[in-house]
Amino acid sequence: MKAILRSISSDTFNIRTWSPEDAECFALDLLLKIGAEGSDGVDNFDLKVCSPSWLAQTPWSFRWGRGLLIVAEYDFTAIEKEISAHVAACQGDTWIEIAVKLSRTLMWEFEDYVQ
């Protein structure tokens, strides 16, 4: 069984038409809908995509890397391609096995429910 990226969206703007003021200094929060190949069902995964310069300019004392994709500059086509390839590389015998693997890098909506 293989994971498939079904859609990418943002709560704040249309990601297909949006572009940051500075392509080398930006951050955006994405909602990824991912399902198993051959199934119509999806689970939600969250991911922040940002540039190194945005990280350098954002005040914080500690930040963990899970749920974070760092890219040199904003290129939505390249970002979408990378996310899609990352998701497609995740395989398992069951959806739960796949989702647990995806939750190592993405923030899964059900990660605290599965035992």
A tleap script that builds the chain and sets N, CA, C and O, in Angstrom:
source leaprc.protein.ff14SB
mol = sequence {
  NMET LYS ALA ILE LEU ARG SER ILE SER SER
  ASP THR PHE ASN ILE ARG THR TRP SER PRO
  GLU ASP ALA GLU CYS PHE ALA LEU ASP LEU
  LEU LEU LYS ILE GLY ALA GLU GLY SER ASP
  GLY VAL ASP ASN PHE ASP LEU LYS VAL CYS
  SER PRO SER TRP LEU ALA GLN THR PRO TRP
  SER PHE ARG TRP GLY ARG GLY LEU LEU ILE
  VAL ALA GLU TYR ASP PHE THR ALA ILE GLU
  LYS GLU ILE SER ALA HIE VAL ALA ALA CYS
  GLN GLY ASP THR TRP ILE GLU ILE ALA VAL
  LYS LEU SER ARG THR LEU MET TRP GLU PHE
  GLU ASP TYR VAL CGLN
}
set mol.1.N position { 0.847 -1.168 0.000 }
set mol.1.CA position { 0.000 0.000 0.000 }
set mol.1.C position { 0.895 1.234 0.000 }
set mol.1.O position { 1.949 1.258 0.635 }
set mol.2.N position { 0.454 2.250 -0.722 }
set mol.2.CA position { 1.259 3.462 -0.897 }
set mol.2.C position { 0.423 4.707 -0.573 }
set mol.2.O position { -0.783 4.729 -0.818 }
set mol.3.N position { 1.057 5.727 -0.029 }
set mol.3.CA position { 0.387 6.995 0.285 }
set mol.3.C position { 0.334 7.896 -0.944 }
set mol.3.O position { 1.255 7.909 -1.760 }
set mol.4.N position { -0.757 8.645 -1.062 }
set mol.4.CA position { -0.955 9.584 -2.174 }
set mol.4.C position { -1.347 10.950 -1.609 }
set mol.4.O position { -2.237 11.044 -0.764 }
set mol.5.N position { -0.686 12.002 -2.075 }
set mol.5.CA position { -1.060 13.372 -1.716 }
set mol.5.C position { -2.287 13.743 -2.546 }
set mol.5.O position { -2.212 13.818 -3.772 }
set mol.6.N position { -3.420 13.977 -1.874 }
set mol.6.CA position { -4.666 14.298 -2.578 }
set mol.6.C position { -4.826 15.808 -2.799 }
set mol.6.O position { -5.300 16.237 -3.851 }
set mol.7.N position { -4.429 16.610 -1.804 }
set mol.7.CA position { -4.538 18.057 -1.972 }
set mol.7.C position { -3.650 18.787 -0.980 }
set mol.7.O position { -3.268 18.255 0.062 }
set mol.8.N position { -3.335 20.027 -1.340 }
set mol.8.CA position { -2.589 20.948 -0.482 }
set mol.8.C position { -3.398 22.235 -0.429 }
set mol.8.O position { -3.858 22.732 -1.457 }
set mol.9.N position { -3.569 22.770 0.777 }
set mol.9.CA position { -4.303 24.032 0.904 }
set mol.9.C position { -3.759 24.839 2.075 }
set mol.9.O position { -2.916 24.377 2.843 }
set mol.10.N position { -4.271 26.058 2.182 }
set mol.10.CA position { -3.937 26.955 3.284 }
set mol.10.C position { -5.224 27.587 3.764 }
set mol.10.O position { -6.129 27.845 2.969 }
set mol.11.N position { -5.313 27.840 5.064 }
set mol.11.CA position { -6.496 28.508 5.615 }
set mol.11.C position { -6.525 29.989 5.289 }
set mol.11.O position { -7.585 30.611 5.353 }
set mol.12.N position { -5.387 30.564 4.942 }
set mol.12.CA position { -5.316 32.018 4.813 }
set mol.12.C position { -5.276 32.547 3.382 }
set mol.12.O position { -5.560 33.725 3.167 }
set mol.13.N position { -4.937 31.721 2.405 }
set mol.13.CA position { -4.862 32.219 1.026 }
set mol.13.C position { -4.920 31.066 0.032 }
set mol.13.O position { -4.814 29.900 0.410 }
set mol.14.N position { -5.087 31.399 -1.218 }
set mol.14.CA position { -5.084 30.416 -2.291 }
set mol.14.C position { -3.635 30.132 -2.659 }
set mol.14.O position { -2.958 30.989 -3.226 }
set mol.15.N position { -3.162 28.952 -2.345 }
set mol.15.CA position { -1.745 28.642 -2.572 }
set mol.15.C position { -1.384 28.554 -4.051 }
set mol.15.O position { -0.208 28.629 -4.406 }
set mol.16.N position { -2.365 28.398 -4.900 }
set mol.16.CA position { -2.098 28.315 -6.345 }
set mol.16.C position { -1.796 29.695 -6.944 }
set mol.16.O position { -1.141 29.786 -7.982 }
set mol.17.N position { -2.264 30.760 -6.301 }
set mol.17.CA position { -2.055 32.107 -6.839 }
set mol.17.C position { -1.188 32.984 -5.929 }
set mol.17.O position { -0.692 34.018 -6.377 }
set mol.18.N position { -0.998 32.598 -4.675 }
set mol.18.CA position { -0.240 33.404 -3.717 }
set mol.18.C position { 1.253 33.318 -4.000 }
set mol.18.O position { 1.767 32.285 -4.430 }
set mol.19.N position { 1.923 34.415 -3.751 }
set mol.19.CA position { 3.385 34.404 -3.728 }
set mol.19.C position { 3.831 35.404 -2.662 }
set mol.19.O position { 3.201 36.448 -2.493 }
set mol.20.N position { 4.894 35.102 -1.956 }
set mol.20.CA position { 5.356 35.990 -0.883 }
set mol.20.C position { 5.983 37.261 -1.457 }
set mol.20.O position { 6.416 37.293 -2.609 }
set mol.21.N position { 6.023 38.304 -0.629 }
set mol.21.CA position { 6.692 39.544 -1.042 }
set mol.21.C position { 8.168 39.296 -1.321 }
set mol.21.O position { 8.743 39.868 -2.248 }
set mol.22.N position { 8.773 38.437 -0.508 }
set mol.22.CA position { 10.186 38.100 -0.675 }
set mol.22.C position { 10.294 36.580 -0.801 }
set mol.22.O position { 10.054 35.864 0.171 }
set mol.23.N position { 10.645 36.091 -1.962 }
set mol.23.CA position { 10.706 34.647 -2.223 }
set mol.23.C position { 11.771 33.940 -1.387 }
set mol.23.O position { 11.758 32.714 -1.277 }
set mol.24.N position { 12.700 34.712 -0.794 }
set mol.24.CA position { 13.751 34.110 0.015 }
set mol.24.C position { 13.528 34.300 1.518 }
set mol.24.O position { 14.357 33.893 2.332 }
set mol.25.N position { 12.395 34.925 1.878 }
set mol.25.CA position { 12.059 35.111 3.291 }
set mol.25.C position { 10.549 34.976 3.449 }
set mol.25.O position { 9.809 35.944 3.273 }
set mol.26.N position { 10.099 33.769 3.781 }
set mol.26.CA position { 8.667 33.525 3.878 }
set mol.26.C position { 8.396 32.307 4.754 }
set mol.26.O position { 9.287 31.504 5.030 }
set mol.27.N position { 7.150 32.194 5.181 }
set mol.27.CA position { 6.665 31.011 5.884 }
set mol.27.C position { 5.187 30.852 5.561 }
set mol.27.O position { 4.454 31.834 5.442 }
set mol.28.N position { 4.767 29.619 5.424 }
set mol.28.CA position { 3.349 29.352 5.212 }
set mol.28.C position { 2.985 28.029 5.863 }
set mol.28.O position { 3.783 27.092 5.902 }
set mol.29.N position { 1.770 27.976 6.370 }
set mol.29.CA position { 1.248 26.758 6.979 }
set mol.29.C position { 0.347 26.072 5.973 }
set mol.29.O position { -0.560 26.687 5.412 }
set mol.30.N position { 0.604 24.791 5.749 }
set mol.30.CA position { -0.144 24.033 4.763 }
set mol.30.C position { -0.927 22.904 5.417 }
set mol.30.O position { -0.501 22.330 6.419 }
set mol.31.N position { -2.073 22.600 4.835 }
set mol.31.CA position { -2.870 21.439 5.202 }
set mol.31.C position { -2.754 20.447 4.052 }
set mol.31.O position { -3.122 20.752 2.918 }
set mol.32.N position { -2.245 19.270 4.350 }
set mol.32.CA position { -2.083 18.219 3.350 }
set mol.32.C position { -3.142 17.153 3.591 }
set mol.32.O position { -3.285 16.655 4.708 }
set mol.33.N position { -3.870 16.810 2.563 }
set mol.33.CA position { -4.839 15.709 2.640 }
set mol.33.C position { -4.188 14.527 1.931 }
set mol.33.O position { -3.907 14.574 0.734 }
set mol.34.N position { -3.955 13.457 2.709 }
set mol.34.CA position { -3.218 12.304 2.219 }
set mol.34.C position { -4.057 11.055 2.452 }
set mol.34.O position { -4.669 10.884 3.507 }
set mol.35.N position { -4.071 10.189 1.450 }
set mol.35.CA position { -4.802 8.936 1.564 }
set mol.35.C position { -3.993 7.790 1.000 }
set mol.35.O position { -2.882 7.971 0.501 }
set mol.36.N position { -4.574 6.610 1.090 }
set mol.36.CA position { -3.929 5.414 0.554 }
set mol.36.C position { -4.328 5.227 -0.902 }
set mol.36.O position { -5.470 5.483 -1.283 }
set mol.37.N position { -3.390 4.785 -1.699 }
set mol.37.CA position { -3.661 4.490 -3.093 }
set mol.37.C position { -4.811 3.475 -3.171 }
set mol.37.O position { -4.792 2.461 -2.473 }
set mol.38.N position { -5.807 3.748 -4.018 }
set mol.38.CA position { -6.943 2.857 -4.171 }
set mol.38.C position { -8.073 3.120 -3.199 }
set mol.38.O position { -9.073 2.403 -3.225 }
set mol.39.N position { -7.951 4.122 -2.343 }
set mol.39.CA position { -8.983 4.469 -1.373 }
set mol.39.C position { -9.365 5.933 -1.542 }
set mol.39.O position { -8.531 6.752 -1.929 }
set mol.40.N position { -10.618 6.267 -1.253 }
set mol.40.CA position { -11.063 7.662 -1.331 }
set mol.40.C position { -10.822 8.424 -0.030 }
set mol.40.O position { -10.868 9.654 -0.028 }
set mol.41.N position { -10.570 7.735 1.057 }
set mol.41.CA position { -10.391 8.373 2.352 }
set mol.41.C position { -9.098 9.162 2.443 }
set mol.41.O position { -8.118 8.856 1.763 }
set mol.42.N position { -9.109 10.187 3.295 }
set mol.42.CA position { -7.909 10.989 3.544 }
set mol.42.C position { -7.812 11.320 5.029 }
set mol.42.O position { -8.813 11.353 5.746 }
set mol.43.N position { -6.600 11.560 5.464 }
set mol.43.CA position { -6.336 12.119 6.788 }
set mol.43.C position { -5.623 13.445 6.561 }
set mol.43.O position { -4.998 13.661 5.523 }
set mol.44.N position { -5.727 14.325 7.545 }
set mol.44.CA position { -5.092 15.634 7.466 }
set mol.44.C position { -3.723 15.613 8.139 }
set mol.44.O position { -3.536 15.027 9.205 }
set mol.45.N position { -2.775 16.270 7.480 }
set mol.45.CA position { -1.431 16.446 8.012 }
set mol.45.C position { -1.058 17.918 7.847 }
set mol.45.O position { -1.330 18.516 6.805 }
set mol.46.N position { -0.442 18.496 8.860 }
set mol.46.CA position { -0.013 19.892 8.807 }
set mol.46.C position { 1.482 19.971 8.567 }
set mol.46.O position { 2.256 19.122 9.008 }
set mol.47.N position { 1.866 21.033 7.843 }
set mol.47.CA position { 3.278 21.253 7.536 }
set mol.47.C position { 3.536 22.744 7.400 }
set mol.47.O position { 2.803 23.443 6.700 }
set mol.48.N position { 4.572 23.231 8.064 }
set mol.48.CA position { 5.030 24.605 7.870 }
set mol.48.C position { 6.178 24.564 6.883 }
set mol.48.O position { 7.124 23.794 7.049 }
set mol.49.N position { 6.092 25.397 5.851 }
set mol.49.CA position { 7.163 25.536 4.869 }
set mol.49.C position { 7.752 26.932 5.058 }
set mol.49.O position { 7.020 27.922 5.088 }
set mol.50.N position { 9.063 27.007 5.185 }
set mol.50.CA position { 9.680 28.320 5.401 }
set mol.50.C position { 11.083 28.345 4.813 }
set mol.50.O position { 11.647 27.320 4.431 }
set mol.51.N position { 11.616 29.546 4.759 }
set mol.51.CA position { 12.982 29.745 4.270 }
set mol.51.C position { 13.927 29.934 5.457 }
set mol.51.O position { 13.484 30.313 6.541 }
set mol.52.N position { 15.217 29.675 5.268 }
set mol.52.CA position { 16.184 29.891 6.346 }
set mol.52.C position { 16.197 31.345 6.834 }
set mol.52.O position { 16.348 31.591 8.031 }
set mol.53.N position { 16.040 32.298 5.925 }
set mol.53.CA position { 16.065 33.702 6.360 }
set mol.53.C position { 14.848 34.040 7.217 }
set mol.53.O position { 14.950 34.864 8.126 }
set mol.54.N position { 13.702 33.422 6.946 }
set mol.54.CA position { 12.526 33.637 7.804 }
set mol.54.C position { 12.821 33.110 9.201 }
set mol.54.O position { 12.501 33.765 10.193 }
set mol.55.N position { 13.437 31.916 9.285 }
set mol.55.CA position { 13.805 31.366 10.591 }
set mol.55.C position { 14.755 32.302 11.328 }
set mol.55.O position { 14.603 32.524 12.529 }
set mol.56.N position { 15.734 32.851 10.610 }
set mol.56.CA position { 16.720 33.742 11.231 }
set mol.56.C position { 16.080 35.026 11.744 }
set mol.56.O position { 16.538 35.588 12.739 }
set mol.57.N position { 15.028 35.495 11.081 }
set mol.57.CA position { 14.389 36.762 11.460 }
set mol.57.C position { 13.239 36.584 12.444 }
set mol.57.O position { 12.720 37.574 12.959 }
set mol.58.N position { 12.832 35.357 12.716 }
set mol.58.CA position { 11.697 35.108 13.596 }
set mol.58.C position { 12.184 34.881 15.013 }
set mol.58.O position { 12.999 33.992 15.259 }
set mol.59.N position { 11.684 35.691 15.958 }
set mol.59.CA position { 12.136 35.505 17.339 }
set mol.59.C position { 11.593 34.210 17.951 }
set mol.59.O position { 10.383 33.982 17.981 }
set mol.60.N position { 12.502 33.377 18.433 }
set mol.60.CA position { 12.149 32.155 19.144 }
set mol.60.C position { 13.389 31.676 19.869 }
set mol.60.O position { 14.514 31.958 19.455 }
set mol.61.N position { 13.180 30.967 20.931 }
set mol.61.CA position { 14.337 30.487 21.671 }
set mol.61.C position { 14.620 29.015 21.375 }
set mol.61.O position { 15.776 28.592 21.383 }
set mol.62.N position { 13.573 28.234 21.114 }
set mol.62.CA position { 13.731 26.824 20.761 }
set mol.62.C position { 12.710 26.484 19.681 }
set mol.62.O position { 11.591 26.997 19.695 }
set mol.63.N position { 13.091 25.636 18.764 }
set mol.63.CA position { 12.156 25.169 17.741 }
set mol.63.C position { 12.569 23.766 17.317 }
set mol.63.O position { 13.718 23.520 16.951 }
set mol.64.N position { 11.611 22.863 17.375 }
set mol.64.CA position { 11.835 21.503 16.899 }
set mol.64.C position { 11.575 21.464 15.407 }
set mol.64.O position { 10.841 22.309 14.894 }
set mol.65.N position { 12.154 20.509 14.696 }
set mol.65.CA position { 12.055 20.458 13.249 }
set mol.65.C position { 10.911 19.645 12.680 }
set mol.65.O position { 10.651 19.739 11.481 }
set mol.66.N position { 10.225 18.864 13.465 }
set mol.66.CA position { 9.139 18.034 12.950 }
set mol.66.C position { 8.001 18.920 12.457 }
set mol.66.O position { 7.659 19.915 13.097 }
set mol.67.N position { 7.420 18.560 11.324 }
set mol.67.CA position { 6.349 19.373 10.753 }
set mol.67.C position { 6.865 20.622 10.073 }
set mol.67.O position { 6.127 21.591 9.895 }
set mol.68.N position { 8.130 20.601 9.694 }
set mol.68.CA position { 8.776 21.785 9.132 }
set mol.68.C position { 9.585 21.393 7.898 }
set mol.68.O position { 10.414 20.484 7.951 }
set mol.69.N position { 9.339 22.078 6.802 }
set mol.69.CA position { 10.113 21.898 5.579 }
set mol.69.C position { 10.807 23.220 5.286 }
set mol.69.O position { 10.149 24.244 5.104 }
set mol.70.N position { 12.130 23.200 5.239 }
set mol.70.CA position { 12.908 24.415 5.000 }
set mol.70.C position { 13.383 24.391 3.554 }
set mol.70.O position { 14.006 23.429 3.105 }
set mol.71.N position { 13.078 25.465 2.835 }
set mol.71.CA position { 13.455 25.571 1.419 }
set mol.71.C position { 14.190 26.885 1.193 }
set mol.71.O position { 13.947 27.867 1.894 }
set mol.72.N position { 15.084 26.900 0.218 }
set mol.72.CA position { 15.901 28.085 -0.045 }
set mol.72.C position { 15.079 29.266 -0.538 }
set mol.72.O position { 15.352 30.409 -0.170 }
set mol.73.N position { 14.057 28.996 -1.381 }
set mol.73.CA position { 13.223 30.083 -1.890 }
set mol.73.C position { 11.847 29.550 -2.244 }
set mol.73.O position { 11.652 28.342 -2.387 }
set mol.74.N position { 10.904 30.452 -2.384 }
set mol.74.CA position { 9.532 30.059 -2.685 }
set mol.74.C position { 9.374 29.710 -4.152 }
set mol.74.O position { 9.579 30.542 -5.036 }
set mol.75.N position { 9.011 28.476 -4.389 }
set mol.75.CA position { 8.667 27.970 -5.714 }
set mol.75.C position { 7.615 26.902 -5.457 }
set mol.75.O position { 7.949 25.752 -5.171 }
set mol.76.N position { 6.331 27.284 -5.559 }
set mol.76.CA position { 5.272 26.368 -5.159 }
set mol.76.C position { 5.321 25.059 -5.940 }
set mol.76.O position { 5.094 23.993 -5.368 }
set mol.77.N position { 5.609 25.120 -7.219 }
set mol.77.CA position { 5.675 23.899 -8.028 }
set mol.77.C position { 6.725 22.941 -7.479 }
set mol.77.O position { 6.468 21.742 -7.364 }
set mol.78.N position { 7.897 23.453 -7.140 }
set mol.78.CA position { 8.963 22.616 -6.579 }
set mol.78.C position { 8.588 22.099 -5.187 }
set mol.78.O position { 8.866 20.945 -4.863 }
set mol.79.N position { 7.962 22.939 -4.369 }
set mol.79.CA position { 7.532 22.538 -3.027 }
set mol.79.C position { 6.497 21.417 -3.128 }
set mol.79.O position { 6.603 20.406 -2.434 }
set mol.80.N position { 5.512 21.596 -3.981 }
set mol.80.CA position { 4.475 20.584 -4.161 }
set mol.80.C position { 5.083 19.262 -4.665 }
set mol.80.O position { 4.695 18.187 -4.209 }
set mol.81.N position { 6.011 19.346 -5.579 }
set mol.81.CA position { 6.671 18.157 -6.118 }
set mol.81.C position { 7.436 17.421 -5.021 }
set mol.81.O position { 7.366 16.195 -4.932 }
set mol.82.N position { 8.164 18.162 -4.187 }
set mol.82.CA position { 8.921 17.553 -3.093 }
set mol.82.C position { 7.993 16.884 -2.086 }
set mol.82.O position { 8.248 15.758 -1.660 }
set mol.83.N position { 6.913 17.574 -1.703 }
set mol.83.CA position { 5.962 16.996 -0.749 }
set mol.83.C position { 5.326 15.735 -1.332 }
set mol.83.O position { 5.224 14.713 -0.652 }
set mol.84.N position { 4.903 15.812 -2.587 }
set mol.84.CA position { 4.272 14.668 -3.242 }
set mol.84.C position { 5.216 13.463 -3.303 }
set mol.84.O position { 4.795 12.335 -3.045 }
set mol.85.N position { 6.472 13.692 -3.639 }
set mol.85.CA position { 7.459 12.609 -3.694 }
set mol.85.C position { 7.710 12.021 -2.307 }
set mol.85.O position { 7.840 10.806 -2.159 }
set mol.86.N position { 7.776 12.878 -1.299 }
set mol.86.CA position { 7.986 12.416 0.075 }
set mol.86.C position { 6.827 11.528 0.514 }
set mol.86.O position { 7.040 10.471 1.108 }
set mol.87.N position { 5.613 11.954 0.223 }
set mol.87.CA position { 4.418 11.183 0.586 }
set mol.87.C position { 4.393 9.859 -0.183 }
set mol.87.O position { 4.160 8.804 0.408 }
set mol.88.N position { 4.630 9.907 -1.483 }
set mol.88.CA position { 4.566 8.705 -2.319 }
set mol.88.C position { 5.612 7.664 -1.917 }
set mol.88.O position { 5.413 6.471 -2.149 }
set mol.89.N position { 6.708 8.093 -1.326 }
set mol.89.CA position { 7.753 7.161 -0.906 }
set mol.89.C position { 7.358 6.383 0.347 }
set mol.89.O position { 8.026 5.415 0.712 }
set mol.90.N position { 6.288 6.795 0.998 }
set mol.90.CA position { 5.853 6.144 2.235 }
set mol.90.C position { 4.897 4.997 1.902 }
set mol.90.O position { 3.839 5.202 1.309 }
set mol.91.N position { 5.291 3.803 2.294 }
set mol.91.CA position { 4.499 2.605 2.018 }
set mol.91.C position { 4.348 1.767 3.280 }
set mol.91.O position { 5.132 1.894 4.220 }
set mol.92.N position { 3.344 0.919 3.291 }
set mol.92.CA position { 3.127 0.027 4.421 }
set mol.92.C position { 2.036 -0.977 4.111 }
set mol.92.O position { 1.400 -0.913 3.059 }
set mol.93.N position { 1.823 -1.903 5.030 }
set mol.93.CA position { 0.798 -2.929 4.842 }
set mol.93.C position { -0.602 -2.413 5.159 }
set mol.93.O position { -1.587 -2.937 4.640 }
set mol.94.N position { -0.697 -1.375 6.020 }
set mol.94.CA position { -1.994 -0.796 6.399 }
set mol.94.C position { -1.891 0.719 6.355 }
set mol.94.O position { -0.794 1.278 6.348 }
set mol.95.N position { -3.049 1.381 6.325 }
set mol.95.CA position { -3.062 2.842 6.361 }
set mol.95.C position { -2.447 3.349 7.670 }
set mol.95.O position { -1.698 4.327 7.658 }
set mol.96.N position { -2.745 2.713 8.767 }
set mol.96.CA position { -2.193 3.153 10.059 }
set mol.96.C position { -0.667 3.104 10.019 }
set mol.96.O position { -0.007 4.033 10.485 }
set mol.97.N position { -0.111 2.047 9.478 }
set mol.97.CA position { 1.343 1.946 9.368 }
set mol.97.C position { 1.911 3.092 8.526 }
set mol.97.O position { 2.932 3.680 8.882 }
set mol.98.N position { 1.255 3.402 7.423 }
set mol.98.CA position { 1.685 4.507 6.562 }
set mol.98.C position { 1.572 5.839 7.298 }
set mol.98.O position { 2.507 6.641 7.291 }
set mol.99.N position { 0.436 6.068 7.927 }
set mol.99.CA position { 0.202 7.338 8.620 }
set mol.99.C position { 1.198 7.558 9.749 }
set mol.99.O position { 1.661 8.680 9.954 }
set mol.100.N position { 1.529 6.519 10.474 }
set mol.100.CA position { 2.522 6.621 11.553 }
set mol.100.C position { 3.879 7.007 10.960 }
set mol.100.O position { 4.588 7.843 11.520 }
set mol.101.N position { 4.240 6.396 9.824 }
set mol.101.CA position { 5.498 6.758 9.162 }
set mol.101.C position { 5.469 8.220 8.720 }
set mol.101.O position { 6.443 8.945 8.920 }
set mol.102.N position { 4.363 8.655 8.123 }
set mol.102.CA position { 4.253 10.057 7.689 }
set mol.102.C position { 4.341 11.017 8.875 }
set mol.102.O position { 4.869 12.122 8.750 }
set mol.103.N position { 3.822 10.589 10.023 }
set mol.103.CA position { 3.821 11.474 11.189 }
set mol.103.C position { 5.211 11.669 11.779 }
set mol.103.O position { 5.378 12.457 12.710 }
set mol.104.N position { 6.202 10.972 11.259 }
set mol.104.CA position { 7.585 11.234 11.688 }
set mol.104.C position { 8.082 12.577 11.163 }
set mol.104.O position { 8.963 13.195 11.761 }
set mol.105.N position { 7.513 13.025 10.041 }
set mol.105.CA position { 7.926 14.304 9.455 }
set mol.105.C position { 6.786 15.311 9.373 }
set mol.105.O position { 7.033 16.517 9.337 }
set mol.106.N position { 5.549 14.842 9.342 }
set mol.106.CA position { 4.375 15.711 9.239 }
set mol.106.C position { 3.572 15.617 10.529 }
set mol.106.O position { 3.737 14.670 11.298 }
set mol.107.N position { 2.707 16.591 10.768 }
set mol.107.CA position { 1.864 16.597 11.956 }
set mol.107.C position { 0.512 15.976 11.591 }
set mol.107.O position { -0.291 16.594 10.892 }
set mol.108.N position { 0.266 14.745 12.068 }
set mol.108.CA position { -0.922 13.972 11.737 }
set mol.108.C position { -2.051 14.292 12.695 }
set mol.108.O position { -1.839 14.361 13.905 }
set mol.109.N position { -3.245 14.488 12.166 }
set mol.109.CA position { -4.397 14.843 12.999 }
set mol.109.C position { -4.730 13.775 14.042 }
set mol.109.O position { -5.298 14.104 15.083 }
set mol.110.N position { -4.397 12.516 13.796 }
set mol.110.CA position { -4.758 11.433 14.708 }
set mol.110.C position { -3.566 10.827 15.447 }
set mol.110.O position { -3.708 9.757 16.038 }
set mol.111.N position { -2.420 11.458 15.434 }
set mol.111.CA position { -1.232 10.814 15.964 }
set mol.111.C position { -1.319 10.423 17.442 }
set mol.111.O position { -0.668 9.463 17.854 }
set mol.112.N position { -2.091 11.127 18.231 }
set mol.112.CA position { -2.217 10.780 19.642 }
set mol.112.C position { -3.339 9.781 19.910 }
set mol.112.O position { -3.521 9.363 21.053 }
set mol.113.N position { -4.091 9.392 18.887 }
set mol.113.CA position { -5.198 8.466 19.055 }
set mol.113.C position { -4.799 7.027 18.821 }
set mol.113.O position { -5.444 6.125 19.356 }
set mol.114.N position { -3.765 6.777 18.047 }
set mol.114.CA position { -3.378 5.428 17.663 }
set mol.114.C position { -2.442 4.830 18.696 }
set mol.114.O position { -1.522 5.492 19.177 }
set mol.115.N position { -2.684 3.582 19.028 }
set mol.115.CA position { -1.796 2.898 19.985 }
set mol.115.C position { -1.213 1.661 19.399 }
set mol.115.O position { -0.446 0.966 20.065 }
savepdb mol mol.pdb
quit
